[in-house]
């Protein structure tokens, strides 16, 4: 995080946000809690579960991928409830 902060400062995009809307704060806390619960339920590295599962021929990798896509779809549908916009095709910086 220090490296990211330093890069943002050197790039001129560093900004501390003092007035965070309550819906954005609520969405952040709710997302953090759900990620914590998911990490405890996974019982291991949930990021490596997909590529390692698929590469080893295990159905668990494909199940993980399906649920990751479903969770992304649900998350994108819930963003407007918290006053957050969804990314558009031209929003990337790369």
Biopython code that builds the backbone (N, CA, C, O; Angstrom):
import numpy as np
from Bio.PDB.StructureBuilder import StructureBuilder

atoms = [
    (1, "UNK", "N", (0.813, -1.177, 0.000)),
    (1, "UNK", "CA", (0.000, 0.000, 0.000)),
    (1, "UNK", "C", (0.863, 1.250, 0.000)),
    (1, "UNK", "O", (0.491, 2.273, -0.576)),
    (2, "UNK", "N", (1.990, 1.164, 0.634)),
    (2, "UNK", "CA", (2.880, 2.330, 0.644)),
    (2, "UNK", "C", (3.370, 2.622, -0.767)),
    (2, "UNK", "O", (3.460, 3.782, -1.167)),
    (3, "UNK", "N", (3.686, 1.581, -1.518)),
    (3, "UNK", "CA", (4.127, 1.768, -2.899)),
    (3, "UNK", "C", (3.039, 2.385, -3.762)),
    (3, "UNK", "O", (3.322, 3.248, -4.593)),
    (4, "UNK", "N", (1.801, 1.952, -3.574)),
    (4, "UNK", "CA", (0.688, 2.520, -4.334)),
    (4, "UNK", "C", (0.476, 3.983, -3.974)),
    (4, "UNK", "O", (0.214, 4.812, -4.845)),
    (5, "UNK", "N", (0.590, 4.300, -2.682)),
    (5, "UNK", "CA", (0.440, 5.689, -2.254)),
    (5, "UNK", "C", (1.554, 6.554, -2.817)),
    (5, "UNK", "O", (1.313, 7.678, -3.256)),
    (6, "UNK", "N", (2.766, 6.033, -2.804)),
    (6, "UNK", "CA", (3.897, 6.781, -3.347)),
    (6, "UNK", "C", (3.735, 6.996, -4.852)),
    (6, "UNK", "O", (3.996, 8.091, -5.351)),
    (7, "UNK", "N", (3.312, 5.971, -5.572)),
    (7, "UNK", "CA", (3.100, 6.100, -7.012)),
    (7, "UNK", "C", (1.998, 7.114, -7.315)),
    (7, "UNK", "O", (2.125, 7.907, -8.247)),
    (8, "UNK", "N", (0.922, 7.091, -6.533)),
    (8, "UNK", "CA", (-0.164, 8.058, -6.740)),
    (8, "UNK", "C", (0.314, 9.474, -6.454)),
    (8, "UNK", "O", (-0.041, 10.410, -7.171)),
    (9, "UNK", "N", (1.117, 9.631, -5.409)),
    (9, "UNK", "CA", (1.636, 10.961, -5.079)),
    (9, "UNK", "C", (2.563, 11.467, -6.173)),
    (9, "UNK", "O", (2.490, 12.633, -6.560)),
    (10, "UNK", "N", (3.439, 10.592, -6.678)),
    (10, "UNK", "CA", (4.355, 11.000, -7.740)),
    (10, "UNK", "C", (3.614, 11.273, -9.051)),
    (10, "UNK", "O", (4.056, 12.094, -9.855)),
    (11, "UNK", "N", (2.489, 10.585, -9.266)),
    (11, "UNK", "CA", (1.705, 10.788, -10.479)),
    (11, "UNK", "C", (0.740, 11.960, -10.379)),
    (11, "UNK", "O", (0.061, 12.289, -11.351)),
    (12, "UNK", "N", (0.674, 12.591, -9.216)),
    (12, "UNK", "CA", (-0.197, 13.744, -9.037)),
    (12, "UNK", "C", (-1.665, 13.410, -8.851)),
    (12, "UNK", "O", (-2.521, 14.277, -9.027)),
    (13, "UNK", "N", (-1.972, 12.173, -8.499)),
    (13, "UNK", "CA", (-3.373, 11.790, -8.325)),
    (13, "UNK", "C", (-3.712, 11.469, -6.875)),
    (13, "UNK", "O", (-4.785, 10.931, -6.604)),
    (14, "UNK", "N", (-2.828, 11.784, -5.941)),
    (14, "UNK", "CA", (-3.061, 11.503, -4.528)),
    (14, "UNK", "C", (-4.136, 12.447, -4.005)),
    (14, "UNK", "O", (-4.046, 13.660, -4.192)),
    (15, "UNK", "N", (-5.135, 11.898, -3.360)),
    (15, "UNK", "CA", (-6.183, 12.724, -2.763)),
    (15, "UNK", "C", (-6.775, 11.985, -1.574)),
    (15, "UNK", "O", (-7.140, 10.814, -1.678)),
    (16, "UNK", "N", (-6.868, 12.674, -0.450)),
    (16, "UNK", "CA", (-7.546, 12.123, 0.718)),
    (16, "UNK", "C", (-9.003, 12.560, 0.659)),
    (16, "UNK", "O", (-9.295, 13.748, 0.526)),
    (17, "UNK", "N", (-9.895, 11.621, 0.755)),
    (17, "UNK", "CA", (-11.318, 11.923, 0.702)),
    (17, "UNK", "C", (-11.826, 12.075, 2.130)),
    (17, "UNK", "O", (-11.799, 11.125, 2.912)),
    (18, "UNK", "N", (-12.276, 13.245, 2.454)),
    (18, "UNK", "CA", (-12.749, 13.511, 3.820)),
    (18, "UNK", "C", (-14.249, 13.290, 3.955)),
    (18, "UNK", "O", (-14.718, 12.915, 5.029)),
    (19, "UNK", "N", (-14.998, 13.509, 2.906)),
    (19, "UNK", "CA", (-16.449, 13.376, 2.966)),
    (19, "UNK", "C", (-16.932, 12.181, 2.160)),
    (19, "UNK", "O", (-17.361, 12.336, 1.016)),
    (20, "UNK", "N", (-16.868, 10.994, 2.745)),
    (20, "UNK", "CA", (-17.312, 9.786, 2.053)),
    (20, "UNK", "C", (-18.813, 9.635, 2.277)),
    (20, "UNK", "O", (-19.260, 9.648, 3.424)),
    (21, "UNK", "N", (-19.603, 9.492, 1.213)),
    (21, "UNK", "CA", (-21.056, 9.297, 1.389)),
    (21, "UNK", "C", (-21.334, 8.042, 2.215)),
    (21, "UNK", "O", (-20.611, 7.049, 2.124)),
    (22, "UNK", "N", (-22.385, 8.104, 3.014)),
    (22, "UNK", "CA", (-22.679, 6.988, 3.924)),
    (22, "UNK", "C", (-22.974, 5.708, 3.171)),
    (22, "UNK", "O", (-22.653, 4.623, 3.656)),
    (23, "UNK", "N", (-23.579, 5.807, 1.993)),
    (23, "UNK", "CA", (-23.872, 4.581, 1.234)),
    (23, "UNK", "C", (-22.599, 3.938, 0.715)),
    (23, "UNK", "O", (-22.502, 2.712, 0.656)),
    (24, "UNK", "N", (-21.623, 4.751, 0.341)),
    (24, "UNK", "CA", (-20.335, 4.206, -0.099)),
    (24, "UNK", "C", (-19.615, 3.545, 1.061)),
    (24, "UNK", "O", (-19.037, 2.470, 0.904)),
    (25, "UNK", "N", (-19.644, 4.184, 2.232)),
    (25, "UNK", "CA", (-19.016, 3.601, 3.426)),
    (25, "UNK", "C", (-19.705, 2.292, 3.809)),
    (25, "UNK", "O", (-19.039, 1.318, 4.159)),
    (26, "UNK", "N", (-21.033, 2.267, 3.744)),
    (26, "UNK", "CA", (-21.774, 1.046, 4.061)),
    (26, "UNK", "C", (-21.434, -0.079, 3.086)),
    (26, "UNK", "O", (-21.255, -1.226, 3.496)),
    (27, "UNK", "N", (-21.346, 0.246, 1.799)),
    (27, "UNK", "CA", (-20.994, -0.765, 0.798)),
    (27, "UNK", "C", (-19.590, -1.297, 1.049)),
    (27, "UNK", "O", (-19.344, -2.491, 0.873)),
    (28, "UNK", "N", (-18.669, -0.433, 1.457)),
    (28, "UNK", "CA", (-17.294, -0.862, 1.730)),
    (28, "UNK", "C", (-17.227, -1.797, 2.926)),
    (28, "UNK", "O", (-16.552, -2.826, 2.885)),
    (29, "UNK", "N", (-17.927, -1.435, 3.983)),
    (29, "UNK", "CA", (-17.928, -2.282, 5.184)),
    (29, "UNK", "C", (-18.608, -3.614, 4.889)),
    (29, "UNK", "O", (-18.100, -4.665, 5.279)),
    (30, "UNK", "N", (-19.744, -3.584, 4.212)),
    (30, "UNK", "CA", (-20.450, -4.818, 3.870)),
    (30, "UNK", "C", (-19.594, -5.710, 2.974)),
    (30, "UNK", "O", (-19.532, -6.922, 3.182)),
    (31, "UNK", "N", (-18.941, -5.121, 1.986)),
    (31, "UNK", "CA", (-18.057, -5.900, 1.116)),
    (31, "UNK", "C", (-16.895, -6.510, 1.879)),
    (31, "UNK", "O", (-16.529, -7.659, 1.634)),
    (32, "UNK", "N", (-16.309, -5.753, 2.806)),
    (32, "UNK", "CA", (-15.204, -6.279, 3.611)),
    (32, "UNK", "C", (-15.634, -7.429, 4.498)),
    (32, "UNK", "O", (-14.911, -8.416, 4.637)),
    (33, "UNK", "N", (-16.806, -7.308, 5.100)),
    (33, "UNK", "CA", (-17.316, -8.389, 5.945)),
    (33, "UNK", "C", (-17.577, -9.639, 5.114)),
    (33, "UNK", "O", (-17.218, -10.743, 5.524)),
    (34, "UNK", "N", (-18.204, -9.472, 3.942)),
    (34, "UNK", "CA", (-18.475, -10.631, 3.086)),
    (34, "UNK", "C", (-17.180, -11.275, 2.590)),
    (34, "UNK", "O", (-17.102, -12.499, 2.480)),
    (35, "UNK", "N", (-16.168, -10.466, 2.291)),
    (35, "UNK", "CA", (-14.884, -11.035, 1.876)),
    (35, "UNK", "C", (-14.237, -11.804, 3.024)),
    (35, "UNK", "O", (-13.639, -12.858, 2.809)),
    (36, "UNK", "N", (-14.356, -11.281, 4.234)),
    (36, "UNK", "CA", (-13.810, -11.985, 5.400)),
    (36, "UNK", "C", (-14.500, -13.313, 5.634)),
    (36, "UNK", "O", (-13.849, -14.316, 5.927)),
    (37, "UNK", "N", (-15.809, -13.323, 5.506)),
    (37, "UNK", "CA", (-16.563, -14.576, 5.665)),
    (37, "UNK", "C", (-16.158, -15.566, 4.577)),
    (37, "UNK", "O", (-15.953, -16.749, 4.849)),
    (38, "UNK", "N", (-16.046, -15.079, 3.356)),
    (38, "UNK", "CA", (-15.643, -15.958, 2.254)),
    (38, "UNK", "C", (-14.247, -16.522, 2.452)),
    (38, "UNK", "O", (-13.993, -17.685, 2.137)),
    (39, "UNK", "N", (-13.336, -15.697, 2.975)),
    (39, "UNK", "CA", (-11.977, -16.181, 3.222)),
    (39, "UNK", "C", (-11.961, -17.273, 4.287)),
    (39, "UNK", "O", (-11.210, -18.242, 4.175)),
    (40, "UNK", "N", (-12.786, -17.120, 5.316)),
    (40, "UNK", "CA", (-12.840, -18.149, 6.365)),
    (40, "UNK", "C", (-13.492, -19.436, 5.838)),
    (40, "UNK", "O", (-13.057, -20.536, 6.178)),
    (41, "UNK", "N", (-14.530, -19.296, 5.013)),
    (41, "UNK", "CA", (-15.187, -20.483, 4.473)),
    (41, "UNK", "C", (-14.302, -21.220, 3.477)),
    (41, "UNK", "O", (-14.389, -22.442, 3.356)),
    (42, "UNK", "N", (-13.457, -20.491, 2.769)),
    (42, "UNK", "CA", (-12.618, -21.117, 1.740)),
    (42, "UNK", "C", (-11.581, -22.046, 2.353)),
    (42, "UNK", "O", (-11.221, -23.052, 1.743)),
    (43, "UNK", "N", (-11.104, -21.732, 3.526)),
    (43, "UNK", "CA", (-10.135, -22.591, 4.196)),
    (43, "UNK", "C", (-8.807, -22.691, 3.462)),
    (43, "UNK", "O", (-8.095, -23.684, 3.611)),
    (44, "UNK", "N", (-8.473, -21.713, 2.697)),
    (44, "UNK", "CA", (-7.206, -21.719, 1.965)),
    (44, "UNK", "C", (-7.163, -20.569, 0.981)),
    (44, "UNK", "O", (-7.911, -19.599, 1.106)),
    (45, "UNK", "N", (-6.300, -20.682, 0.025)),
    (45, "UNK", "CA", (-6.131, -19.620, -0.961)),
    (45, "UNK", "C", (-7.251, -19.697, -1.979)),
    (45, "UNK", "O", (-7.262, -20.584, -2.832)),
    (46, "UNK", "N", (-8.198, -18.767, -1.892)),
    (46, "UNK", "CA", (-9.320, -18.829, -2.824)),
    (46, "UNK", "C", (-8.947, -18.296, -4.201)),
    (46, "UNK", "O", (-9.659, -18.565, -5.169)),
    (47, "UNK", "N", (-7.860, -17.552, -4.316)),
    (47, "UNK", "CA", (-7.451, -17.060, -5.632)),
    (47, "UNK", "C", (-6.840, -18.210, -6.440)),
    (47, "UNK", "O", (-7.097, -18.327, -7.638)),
    (48, "UNK", "N", (-6.054, -19.034, -5.809)),
    (48, "UNK", "CA", (-5.430, -20.142, -6.505)),
    (48, "UNK", "C", (-6.374, -21.304, -6.753)),
    (48, "UNK", "O", (-6.039, -22.226, -7.496)),
    (49, "UNK", "N", (-7.561, -21.272, -6.135)),
    (49, "UNK", "CA", (-8.499, -22.382, -6.273)),
    (49, "UNK", "C", (-8.975, -22.549, -7.715)),
    (49, "UNK", "O", (-9.171, -23.671, -8.179)),
    (50, "UNK", "N", (-9.156, -21.457, -8.407)),
    (50, "UNK", "CA", (-9.639, -21.558, -9.789)),
    (50, "UNK", "C", (-8.573, -22.094, -10.736)),
    (50, "UNK", "O", (-8.800, -23.130, -11.360)),
    (51, "UNK", "N", (-7.403, -21.430, -10.878)),
    (51, "UNK", "CA", (-6.438, -21.943, -11.855)),
    (51, "UNK", "C", (-5.876, -23.313, -11.476)),
    (51, "UNK", "O", (-5.650, -24.156, -12.344)),
    (52, "UNK", "N", (-5.649, -23.535, -10.170)),
    (52, "UNK", "CA", (-5.107, -24.837, -9.761)),
    (52, "UNK", "C", (-6.146, -25.937, -9.947)),
    (52, "UNK", "O", (-5.811, -27.048, -10.357)),
    (53, "UNK", "N", (-7.411, -25.626, -9.644)),
    (53, "UNK", "CA", (-8.469, -26.626, -9.810)),
    (53, "UNK", "C", (-8.691, -26.991, -11.263)),
    (53, "UNK", "O", (-8.841, -28.168, -11.593)),
    (54, "UNK", "N", (-8.713, -25.991, -12.140)),
    (54, "UNK", "CA", (-8.915, -26.254, -13.558)),
    (54, "UNK", "C", (-7.714, -26.998, -14.136)),
    (54, "UNK", "O", (-7.882, -27.946, -14.903)),
    (55, "UNK", "N", (-6.510, -26.575, -13.773)),
    (55, "UNK", "CA", (-5.300, -27.204, -14.306)),
    (55, "UNK", "C", (-5.169, -28.668, -13.877)),
    (55, "UNK", "O", (-4.632, -29.489, -14.620)),
    (56, "UNK", "N", (-5.659, -28.991, -12.683)),
    (56, "UNK", "CA", (-5.550, -30.373, -12.207)),
    (56, "UNK", "C", (-6.739, -31.225, -12.621)),
    (56, "UNK", "O", (-6.796, -32.412, -12.298)),
    (57, "UNK", "N", (-7.690, -30.629, -13.333)),
    (57, "UNK", "CA", (-8.844, -31.386, -13.797)),
    (57, "UNK", "C", (-9.914, -31.574, -12.749)),
    (57, "UNK", "O", (-10.810, -32.403, -12.910)),
    (58, "UNK", "N", (-9.826, -30.807, -11.673)),
    (58, "UNK", "CA", (-10.800, -30.940, -10.596)),
    (58, "UNK", "C", (-12.061, -30.126, -10.898)),
    (58, "UNK", "O", (-11.960, -28.987, -11.355)),
    (59, "UNK", "N", (-13.231, -30.686, -10.653)),
    (59, "UNK", "CA", (-14.469, -29.920, -10.862)),
    (59, "UNK", "C", (-14.568, -28.703, -9.950)),
    (59, "UNK", "O", (-15.286, -27.754, -10.262)),
    (60, "UNK", "N", (-13.850, -28.721, -8.822)),
    (60, "UNK", "CA", (-13.945, -27.598, -7.889)),
    (60, "UNK", "C", (-13.489, -26.286, -8.518)),
    (60, "UNK", "O", (-14.021, -25.229, -8.179)),
    (61, "UNK", "N", (-12.519, -26.332, -9.423)),
    (61, "UNK", "CA", (-12.064, -25.124, -10.098)),
    (61, "UNK", "C", (-13.147, -24.525, -10.968)),
    (61, "UNK", "O", (-13.324, -23.307, -10.999)),
    (62, "UNK", "N", (-13.868, -25.369, -11.670)),
    (62, "UNK", "CA", (-14.952, -24.892, -12.533)),
    (62, "UNK", "C", (-16.122, -24.378, -11.695)),
    (62, "UNK", "O", (-16.759, -23.390, -12.061)),
    (63, "UNK", "N", (-16.403, -25.038, -10.583)),
    (63, "UNK", "CA", (-17.462, -24.571, -9.688)),
    (63, "UNK", "C", (-17.084, -23.204, -9.114)),
    (63, "UNK", "O", (-17.920, -22.305, -9.029)),
    (64, "UNK", "N", (-15.810, -23.058, -8.721)),
    (64, "UNK", "CA", (-15.332, -21.773, -8.207)),
    (64, "UNK", "C", (-15.517, -20.689, -9.267)),
    (64, "UNK", "O", (-16.004, -19.601, -8.961)),
    (65, "UNK", "N", (-15.132, -20.977, -10.503)),
    (65, "UNK", "CA", (-15.266, -20.002, -11.580)),
    (65, "UNK", "C", (-16.707, -19.597, -11.821)),
    (65, "UNK", "O", (-16.995, -18.417, -12.023)),
    (66, "UNK", "N", (-17.618, -20.563, -11.801)),
    (66, "UNK", "CA", (-19.037, -20.266, -12.004)),
    (66, "UNK", "C", (-19.578, -19.378, -10.895)),
    (66, "UNK", "O", (-20.318, -18.430, -11.158)),
    (67, "UNK", "N", (-19.212, -19.682, -9.655)),
    (67, "UNK", "CA", (-19.691, -18.868, -8.543)),
    (67, "UNK", "C", (-19.029, -17.494, -8.523)),
    (67, "UNK", "O", (-19.651, -16.524, -8.089)),
    (68, "UNK", "N", (-17.789, -17.390, -8.979)),
    (68, "UNK", "CA", (-17.140, -16.077, -9.080)),
    (68, "UNK", "C", (-17.859, -15.200, -10.096)),
    (68, "UNK", "O", (-18.074, -14.014, -9.850)),
    (69, "UNK", "N", (-18.231, -15.774, -11.233)),
    (69, "UNK", "CA", (-18.980, -15.015, -12.233)),
    (69, "UNK", "C", (-20.363, -14.617, -11.701)),
    (69, "UNK", "O", (-20.811, -13.490, -11.913)),
    (70, "UNK", "N", (-21.030, -15.538, -11.016)),
    (70, "UNK", "CA", (-22.347, -15.234, -10.454)),
    (70, "UNK", "C", (-22.236, -14.139, -9.398)),
    (70, "UNK", "O", (-23.078, -13.242, -9.347)),
    (71, "UNK", "N", (-21.212, -14.202, -8.561)),
    (71, "UNK", "CA", (-21.012, -13.175, -7.542)),
    (71, "UNK", "C", (-20.716, -11.820, -8.139)),
    (71, "UNK", "O", (-21.165, -10.799, -7.619)),
    (72, "UNK", "N", (-19.962, -11.795, -9.229)),
    (72, "UNK", "CA", (-19.686, -10.539, -9.922)),
    (72, "UNK", "C", (-20.967, -9.952, -10.493)),
    (72, "UNK", "O", (-21.194, -8.746, -10.397)),
    (73, "UNK", "N", (-21.802, -10.794, -11.084)),
    (73, "UNK", "CA", (-23.071, -10.339, -11.653)),
    (73, "UNK", "C", (-23.954, -9.737, -10.559)),
    (73, "UNK", "O", (-24.531, -8.666, -10.745)),
    (74, "UNK", "N", (-24.058, -10.424, -9.422)),
    (74, "UNK", "CA", (-24.874, -9.919, -8.308)),
    (74, "UNK", "C", (-24.292, -8.608, -7.785)),
    (74, "UNK", "O", (-25.030, -7.657, -7.527)),
    (75, "UNK", "N", (-22.974, -8.559, -7.630)),
    (75, "UNK", "CA", (-22.335, -7.343, -7.136)),
    (75, "UNK", "C", (-22.562, -6.140, -8.034)),
    (75, "UNK", "O", (-22.786, -5.034, -7.543)),
    (76, "UNK", "N", (-22.505, -6.343, -9.340)),
    (76, "UNK", "CA", (-22.764, -5.239, -10.268)),
    (76, "UNK", "C", (-24.210, -4.764, -10.189)),
    (76, "UNK", "O", (-24.481, -3.576, -10.363)),
    (77, "UNK", "N", (-25.138, -5.679, -9.928)),
    (77, "UNK", "CA", (-26.541, -5.289, -9.805)),
    (77, "UNK", "C", (-26.808, -4.550, -8.491)),
    (77, "UNK", "O", (-27.732, -3.740, -8.421)),
    (78, "UNK", "N", (-26.015, -4.817, -7.453)),
    (78, "UNK", "CA", (-26.213, -4.175, -6.150)),
    (78, "UNK", "C", (-25.541, -2.808, -6.044)),
    (78, "UNK", "O", (-25.920, -2.012, -5.186)),
    (79, "UNK", "N", (-24.558, -2.516, -6.889)),
    (79, "UNK", "CA", (-23.836, -1.243, -6.797)),
    (79, "UNK", "C", (-24.748, -0.013, -6.827)),
    (79, "UNK", "O", (-24.533, 0.901, -6.030)),
    (80, "UNK", "N", (-25.751, 0.056, -7.704)),
    (80, "UNK", "CA", (-26.611, 1.244, -7.706)),
    (80, "UNK", "C", (-27.374, 1.453, -6.392)),
    (80, "UNK", "O", (-27.713, 2.590, -6.062)),
    (81, "UNK", "N", (-27.648, 0.393, -5.644)),
    (81, "UNK", "CA", (-28.328, 0.548, -4.353)),
    (81, "UNK", "C", (-27.496, 1.347, -3.367)),
    (81, "UNK", "O", (-28.039, 1.947, -2.440)),
    (82, "UNK", "N", (-26.183, 1.361, -3.555)),
    (82, "UNK", "CA", (-25.282, 2.089, -2.676)),
    (82, "UNK", "C", (-24.801, 3.393, -3.296)),
    (82, "UNK", "O", (-23.871, 4.019, -2.787)),
    (83, "UNK", "N", (-25.425, 3.803, -4.387)),
    (83, "UNK", "CA", (-25.057, 5.053, -5.026)),
    (83, "UNK", "C", (-23.764, 4.975, -5.820)),
    (83, "UNK", "O", (-23.137, 6.001, -6.084)),
    (84, "UNK", "N", (-23.363, 3.788, -6.198)),
    (84, "UNK", "CA", (-22.130, 3.593, -6.949)),
    (84, "UNK", "C", (-22.449, 3.284, -8.398)),
    (84, "UNK", "O", (-23.400, 2.560, -8.691)),
    (85, "UNK", "N", (-21.654, 3.835, -9.303)),
    (85, "UNK", "CA", (-21.850, 3.557, -10.722)),
    (85, "UNK", "C", (-21.139, 2.283, -11.130)),
    (85, "UNK", "O", (-20.230, 1.816, -10.445)),
    (86, "UNK", "N", (-21.560, 1.733, -12.242)),
    (86, "UNK", "CA", (-20.900, 0.553, -12.798)),
    (86, "UNK", "C", (-19.889, 0.975, -13.839)),
    (86, "UNK", "O", (-20.107, 1.962, -14.541)),
    (87, "UNK", "N", (-18.786, 0.254, -13.956)),
    (87, "UNK", "CA", (-17.767, 0.590, -14.967)),
    (87, "UNK", "C", (-18.344, 0.494, -16.378)),
    (87, "UNK", "O", (-19.182, -0.360, -16.667)),
    (88, "UNK", "N", (-17.888, 1.365, -17.226)),
    (88, "UNK", "CA", (-18.296, 1.379, -18.623)),
    (88, "UNK", "C", (-17.133, 0.865, -19.477)),
    (88, "UNK", "O", (-15.993, 0.865, -19.011)),
    (89, "UNK", "N", (-17.390, 0.430, -20.711)),
    (89, "UNK", "CA", (-16.330, -0.146, -21.537)),
    (89, "UNK", "C", (-15.099, 0.748, -21.719)),
    (89, "UNK", "O", (-13.992, 0.221, -21.831)),
    (90, "UNK", "N", (-15.242, 2.051, -21.752)),
    (90, "UNK", "CA", (-14.095, 2.921, -21.970)),
    (90, "UNK", "C", (-13.462, 3.471, -20.707)),
    (90, "UNK", "O", (-12.658, 4.399, -20.786)),
    (91, "UNK", "N", (-13.797, 2.932, -19.547)),
    (91, "UNK", "CA", (-13.309, 3.478, -18.273)),
    (91, "UNK", "C", (-11.885, 3.074, -17.931)),
    (91, "UNK", "O", (-11.290, 3.684, -17.042)),
    (92, "UNK", "N", (-11.312, 2.085, -18.585)),
    (92, "UNK", "CA", (-9.969, 1.615, -18.246)),
    (92, "UNK", "C", (-8.898, 2.633, -18.591)),
    (92, "UNK", "O", (-9.102, 3.520, -19.420)),
    (93, "UNK", "N", (-7.762, 2.492, -17.945)),
    (93, "UNK", "CA", (-6.647, 3.400, -18.214)),
    (93, "UNK", "C", (-5.535, 2.701, -18.993)),
    (93, "UNK", "O", (-4.546, 3.335, -19.358)),
    (94, "UNK", "N", (-5.682, 1.440, -19.244)),
    (94, "UNK", "CA", (-4.637, 0.693, -19.943)),
    (94, "UNK", "C", (-4.837, 0.764, -21.439)),
    (94, "UNK", "O", (-4.051, 0.192, -22.195)),
]
sb = StructureBuilder()
sb.init_structure("model")
sb.init_model(0)
sb.init_chain("A")
sb.init_seg("    ")
for serial, (resi, resn, name, xyz) in enumerate(atoms, 1):
    if name == "N":
        sb.init_residue(resn, " ", resi, " ")
    sb.init_atom(name, np.array(xyz, "f"), 0.0, 1.0, " ", f" {name:<3s}", serial, name[0])
structure = sb.get_structure()
